[in-house]
């Protein structure tokens, strides 16, 4: 499961003690709520369903999938559905391919979502073997579903924007700079990412994820 309120507070307090800019941002925005997802196949499938569509549209596709297969959390049920059936639920041809890739990786045993490697980079490498699961999706899964405390999605646009804003940069830091800067904040980078989204949401109408 994801990082708890207590874990977030402890990490953010440590970061605030080390960096005055984080202390000031924490005073402005307050502590973020936990972002917790269930570990396993269903969460990754929902990630695929939700790519490049609104939350409302993704929920509609998921409901249609439930009506079609009964239990979309069963990879064998999704694998047994035809492309026509998946398209009727709202899957594009590409997303149908992604859903099948995920189901095949799980049912074959090549991907065991309950026994991913302890090393974060090795776990990301396993997850990104699935078509449609890129580094960002893998990082979000490990952070929200497994609560890995030092995951740092440096490629996330909102993380880059808010880190630059909090630290007083004139321009949004690049992915490389965002990654390099955060080396000093190990092992609390996961909490910092969640805070960055929270800080972003405090100054915008919607949060990025």
C-alpha positions as CSV (number, residue, x, y, z in Angstrom):
1,X,0.0,0.0,0.0
2,X,1.0,3.6,-0.4
3,X,2.8,5.9,2.1
4,X,0.7,6.6,5.2
5,X,-0.1,10.0,6.7
6,X,2.5,9.3,9.4
7,X,5.2,8.3,6.8
8,X,4.4,11.4,4.7
9,X,4.6,13.7,7.8
10,X,7.9,12.2,9.0
11,X,9.5,12.5,5.6
12,X,8.3,16.0,4.9
13,X,9.4,17.2,8.4
14,X,12.8,15.8,7.6
15,X,12.9,17.6,4.3
16,X,11.7,20.8,5.9
17,X,14.4,20.6,8.5
18,X,17.0,20.2,5.7
19,X,15.7,22.8,3.2
20,X,14.1,26.1,4.3
21,X,12.2,26.4,1.0
22,X,10.4,23.1,1.7
23,X,9.6,24.4,5.2
24,X,8.0,27.5,3.7
25,X,6.1,25.5,1.1
26,X,4.8,23.1,3.8
27,X,3.6,26.1,5.9
28,X,1.7,27.4,2.9
29,X,0.1,24.2,1.6
30,X,0.0,21.9,4.6
31,X,0.5,18.2,4.6
32,X,-0.8,16.2,1.6
33,X,-3.3,13.4,2.0
34,X,-2.0,9.9,1.3
35,X,-2.3,8.5,-2.3
36,X,-3.0,4.8,-1.8
37,X,-3.9,2.2,-4.4
38,X,-4.3,-1.5,-4.1
39,X,-1.3,-3.4,-5.3
40,X,-1.8,-5.8,-8.1
41,X,-3.1,-6.3,-11.6
42,X,-6.3,-4.2,-11.3
43,X,-4.4,-1.0,-10.5
44,X,-2.1,-1.4,-13.5
45,X,-5.1,-2.1,-15.8
46,X,-6.8,1.0,-14.5
47,X,-3.7,3.0,-15.3
48,X,-3.9,1.8,-18.9
49,X,-7.6,2.5,-19.1
50,X,-7.0,6.0,-17.7
51,X,-4.3,7.1,-20.1
52,X,-5.0,10.3,-22.0
53,X,-8.7,10.4,-21.0
54,X,-10.7,12.1,-18.2
55,X,-11.4,10.4,-14.9
56,X,-15.1,10.3,-15.9
57,X,-14.4,8.6,-19.3
58,X,-12.1,6.1,-17.6
59,X,-14.7,5.2,-15.1
60,X,-17.2,4.7,-17.9
61,X,-14.9,2.3,-19.7
62,X,-14.2,0.4,-16.5
63,X,-18.0,0.0,-15.8
64,X,-18.5,-1.4,-19.4
65,X,-15.5,-3.7,-18.9
66,X,-17.1,-5.0,-15.6
67,X,-20.4,-5.6,-17.5
68,X,-18.5,-7.5,-20.2
69,X,-16.1,-9.8,-18.3
70,X,-17.7,-9.8,-14.8
71,X,-14.4,-9.4,-13.0
72,X,-11.9,-7.1,-14.7
73,X,-9.4,-7.8,-11.9
74,X,-9.0,-11.3,-13.3
75,X,-6.4,-11.1,-16.1
76,X,-7.7,-14.3,-17.6
77,X,-11.1,-12.8,-18.1
78,X,-9.6,-9.8,-19.9
79,X,-7.4,-12.0,-22.0
80,X,-10.4,-14.0,-23.1
81,X,-12.3,-11.0,-24.4
82,X,-12.1,-10.3,-28.1
83,X,-10.7,-7.1,-29.6
84,X,-14.3,-6.3,-30.7
85,X,-15.5,-6.7,-27.1
86,X,-12.8,-4.5,-25.8
87,X,-13.5,-1.8,-28.4
88,X,-17.2,-1.9,-27.5
89,X,-16.1,-1.0,-23.9
90,X,-14.2,2.0,-25.2
91,X,-10.7,0.6,-25.6
92,X,-8.7,1.9,-28.6
93,X,-6.8,-0.6,-30.7
94,X,-3.7,0.5,-28.9
95,X,-5.1,0.2,-25.4
96,X,-6.5,-3.3,-26.3
97,X,-3.0,-4.3,-27.1
98,X,-1.7,-2.9,-23.8
99,X,-4.4,-4.6,-21.8
100,X,-3.6,-7.9,-23.5
101,X,0.1,-7.4,-22.9
102,X,-0.5,-6.9,-19.2
103,X,-2.8,-9.9,-18.9
104,X,-0.3,-12.1,-20.7
105,X,2.6,-11.0,-18.5
106,X,0.6,-11.7,-15.4
107,X,-1.0,-15.0,-16.4
108,X,2.3,-16.4,-17.8
109,X,4.0,-15.6,-14.5
110,X,6.6,-13.4,-16.1
111,X,5.3,-10.5,-14.0
112,X,4.5,-11.2,-10.4
113,X,3.1,-8.0,-9.0
114,X,3.2,-9.3,-5.5
115,X,6.9,-10.2,-5.6
116,X,8.6,-7.4,-7.5
117,X,12.3,-6.9,-7.0
118,X,13.2,-4.9,-3.9
119,X,15.5,-2.7,-6.0
120,X,13.4,0.1,-7.4
121,X,15.1,0.2,-10.8
122,X,14.8,-3.5,-11.2
123,X,11.1,-3.3,-10.4
124,X,10.6,-0.4,-12.9
125,X,12.4,-2.5,-15.5
126,X,10.0,-5.4,-14.9
127,X,6.9,-3.2,-15.1
128,X,8.0,-1.4,-18.2
129,X,8.2,-4.7,-20.1
130,X,4.4,-4.4,-20.3
131,X,3.3,-2.6,-23.5
132,X,1.7,0.8,-22.4
133,X,3.5,0.9,-19.0
134,X,6.3,3.5,-19.3
135,X,8.6,4.7,-16.6
136,X,6.1,7.3,-15.2
137,X,3.3,4.7,-14.9
138,X,5.7,2.2,-13.2
139,X,6.9,4.9,-10.8
140,X,3.4,5.9,-9.9
141,X,2.4,2.3,-9.3
142,X,5.4,1.7,-7.0
143,X,4.7,4.9,-5.1
144,X,0.9,4.6,-4.7
145,X,0.4,0.8,-4.6
146,X,3.6,-0.3,-2.8
147,X,4.5,2.8,-0.8
148,X,8.1,2.8,-1.9
149,X,9.5,5.8,-0.1
150,X,12.2,6.9,-2.4
151,X,10.5,6.8,-5.8
152,X,11.1,10.0,-7.7
153,X,9.1,10.6,-10.9
154,X,11.4,13.3,-12.3
155,X,9.7,13.2,-15.7
156,X,6.3,14.4,-14.3
157,X,5.5,17.9,-15.5
158,X,3.8,19.0,-12.3
159,X,6.7,17.7,-10.2
160,X,9.1,19.8,-12.3
161,X,6.9,22.9,-12.2
162,X,6.4,22.8,-8.4
163,X,10.0,21.9,-7.6
164,X,11.1,24.9,-9.6
165,X,8.4,27.1,-8.0
166,X,9.3,26.0,-4.4
167,X,13.0,26.5,-4.9
168,X,12.6,29.8,-6.7
169,X,13.9,28.9,-10.1
170,X,13.2,31.2,-13.0
171,X,12.3,28.3,-15.3
172,X,10.9,24.8,-14.9
173,X,13.8,22.5,-14.2
174,X,14.5,19.8,-16.9
175,X,13.9,16.2,-16.1
176,X,17.7,15.7,-15.7
177,X,18.0,18.7,-13.3
178,X,14.9,17.5,-11.4
179,X,16.5,14.1,-11.0
180,X,19.9,15.6,-10.1
181,X,18.6,18.0,-7.5
182,X,16.7,15.3,-5.7
183,X,19.7,13.2,-5.0
184,X,20.2,15.3,-1.9
185,X,16.8,14.4,-0.6
186,X,17.0,10.6,-0.5
187,X,15.4,8.6,1.1
188,X,12.3,10.9,1.2
189,X,11.8,11.6,-2.5
190,X,8.4,9.8,-2.7
191,X,6.9,12.0,-0.1
192,X,8.3,15.0,-1.9
193,X,6.7,14.0,-5.1
194,X,3.3,13.6,-3.4
195,X,3.8,17.0,-1.8
196,X,4.7,18.5,-5.1
197,X,1.3,17.4,-6.6
198,X,-0.4,18.7,-3.4
199,X,1.4,22.0,-3.8
200,X,0.4,22.1,-7.4
201,X,-3.2,21.4,-6.6
202,X,-3.2,24.2,-3.9
203,X,-2.4,26.7,-6.7
204,X,-4.4,25.2,-9.6
205,X,-7.9,23.9,-10.2
206,X,-6.9,20.3,-10.6
207,X,-4.1,17.9,-9.6
208,X,-2.2,16.0,-12.2
209,X,-2.9,12.5,-11.1
